[in-house]
Amino acid sequence: MTMLQSGRTKDPYPFTWEIPAAALAVWALLAVLAAHTGRALANITAGAGWTWPSSRALFTSLPALLAGDPRAGLASLGGAASPAALAGWIITVEVLLLAATIAGSVWAARRWGPGRMKGMASRAEAEAVLGITRLRNTARIIRPDLFPSGPTRGIRFPAPRQTTSQPVRRNQ
């Protein structure tokens, strides 16, 4: 079965470094944004309001932010979260990002990965084409003798066969 699955088509484009590098760059950007989101959530729970750095301070304030400074890269802030709350929120948001990344990777590998079944319909697709719902909806087309259209809709069974009262004898 594996030979049949992999032998249908060949991808002429080789697997090179560009796609993994782009995925890693996108994930690194998401990790930076998650760290700033953790800081914003820590500050909002401390009562300092929603805080977000300017676009220039997005990457330059990251070392100080990870060191525990909740005011790094912000123009002004009245109050701020404690370093422990900041670390807790950043870890929580980063763990959520990691969980979403793993779930998305597993889903993508099942959907488009090398181990997927090619040419197989899902259960929903098979039911839509071959299932009982479609058979019931198209019963008048499939068997117009049993399911007539018009006012006498309903199941009509064919008339029973006439049988003779005499048993049929066969020569032996």
DRENNU-280443 format. One line per 2 residues: their letters; for each residue x, y, z of C-alpha. Coordinates in steps of 0.001 Angstrom, whole numbers, plus 500000, padded with zeros to 6 digits. Layout:
! residues N
A) X,Y,Z; ... $
! end
This chain:
! residues 172
MT) 500000,500000,500000; 502889,502344,500725 $
ML) 504311,501897,497240; 500935,502726,495741 $
QS) 500606,505834,497896; 504073,507238,497287 $
GR) 504350,506136,493690; 501543,508298,492365 $
TK) 503295,511626,492189; 506749,512930,492853 $
DP) 507461,516432,494093; 510209,517890,491898 $
YP) 511051,520629,494430; 513678,519446,496920 $
FT) 513269,520057,500625; 515754,522842,501367 $
WE) 516550,525146,504262; 514257,528067,503313 $
IP) 510993,526658,504667; 512359,525622,508094 $
AA) 514222,528933,508384; 511047,530895,507663 $
AL) 509098,528803,510180; 511771,529389,512820 $
AV) 511785,533156,512140; 507989,533328,512458 $
WA) 508096,531339,515704; 510835,533611,517115 $
LL) 508715,536670,516329; 505736,535044,518019 $
AV) 507890,534291,521072; 508939,537951,521326 $
LA) 505317,539058,520995; 504309,536492,523617 $
AH) 506881,537890,526062; 505480,541403,525612 $
TG) 501936,540033,525929; 502953,538388,529214 $
RA) 504309,541727,530443; 501113,543499,529393 $
LA) 498991,540921,531234; 501211,541214,534329 $
NI) 500892,545005,534308; 497141,544941,533737 $
TA) 496628,542549,536657; 498809,544823,538821 $
GA) 496563,547762,537955; 498978,549624,535678 $
GW) 496799,549194,532580; 497530,547703,529195 $
TW) 501120,548402,528176; 502843,547804,524862 $
PS) 506255,549025,523678; 506854,551060,520559 $
SR) 507913,549209,517438; 511542,550282,517911 $
AL) 511650,548977,521479; 510043,545655,520618 $
FT) 513375,543823,520277; 515721,546166,522174 $
SL) 513719,545963,525404; 513570,542159,525369 $
PA) 516784,541470,527398; 515722,543852,530180 $
LL) 512177,542473,530074; 513422,538908,530478 $
AG) 515698,540075,533310; 512589,541135,535253 $
DP) 512080,544831,534439; 508344,545402,533793 $
RA) 509008,548989,532580; 511582,548096,529900 $
GL) 510845,549808,526598; 507784,551688,527815 $
AS) 507484,555458,527577; 505829,555977,530935 $
LG) 504210,553778,533491; 502736,554783,536829 $
GA) 502734,551420,538566; 504186,548164,537454 $
AS) 503956,544483,538196; 506401,542735,540465 $
PA) 509233,540760,538856; 507694,537497,540137 $
AL) 504316,538271,538568; 506072,539344,535376 $
AG) 507996,536060,535200; 504838,534056,535906 $
WI) 502832,535740,533165; 505642,535523,530610 $
IT) 506143,531803,531343; 502387,531189,531118 $
VE) 502034,532910,527749; 505162,531223,526363 $
VL) 503914,527788,527471; 500576,528515,525764 $
LL) 502476,529483,522604; 504483,526262,522797 $
AA) 501317,524178,523250; 499647,525916,520302 $
TI) 502769,525343,518197; 502844,521629,519022 $
AG) 499123,521220,518348; 499420,523116,515066 $
SV) 502443,521086,513990; 500710,517786,514723 $
WA) 497623,518928,512818; 499708,520121,509850 $
AR) 501747,516895,509774; 498571,514818,509717 $
RW) 497023,517037,507060; 499966,517701,504733 $
GP) 502885,515639,506073; 504643,512742,504404 $
GR) 502679,510130,506369; 499257,511288,505239 $
MK) 496967,509079,503211; 496688,510419,499705 $
GM) 493355,510179,497967; 491382,509155,501043 $
AS) 488142,510895,501904; 487341,511904,505439 $
RA) 484327,510419,507191; 482301,513569,506557 $
EA) 483192,513596,502850; 482330,509918,502451 $
EA) 479012,510385,504239; 478165,513357,502036 $
VL) 478681,511317,498869; 477764,507772,499890 $
GI) 475854,508089,503143; 472284,507488,504167 $
TR) 471479,511205,504139; 472217,511488,500432 $
LR) 470340,508267,499705; 467267,509583,501470 $
NT) 467492,512917,499672; 467824,511274,496251 $
AR) 465456,508347,496789; 462952,509673,494207 $
II) 465663,509743,491566; 467155,506367,492411 $
RP) 463866,504463,492757; 461009,506477,491230 $
DL) 458777,503378,491364; 459010,503266,495166 $
FP) 459252,506986,495850; 456965,508880,493454 $
SG) 457040,512621,493266; 453860,514547,493683 $
PT) 450932,514425,496107; 451096,510665,496696 $
RG) 454531,510755,498240; 455244,507797,500398 $
IR) 456556,504330,500032; 454701,502168,497539 $
FP) 455586,498565,497660; 455198,496466,494527 $
AP) 452120,494298,494351; 452592,490835,495793 $
RQ) 453112,488046,493295; 450156,485806,492551 $
TT) 450729,482280,493673; 448757,479223,492773 $
SQ) 447176,477113,495413; 448439,473955,493728 $
PV) 451979,472936,494620; 454307,472692,491699 $
RR) 455439,469161,490991; 458711,468399,489409 $
NQ) 459671,465257,487683; 462339,463376,489445 $
! end
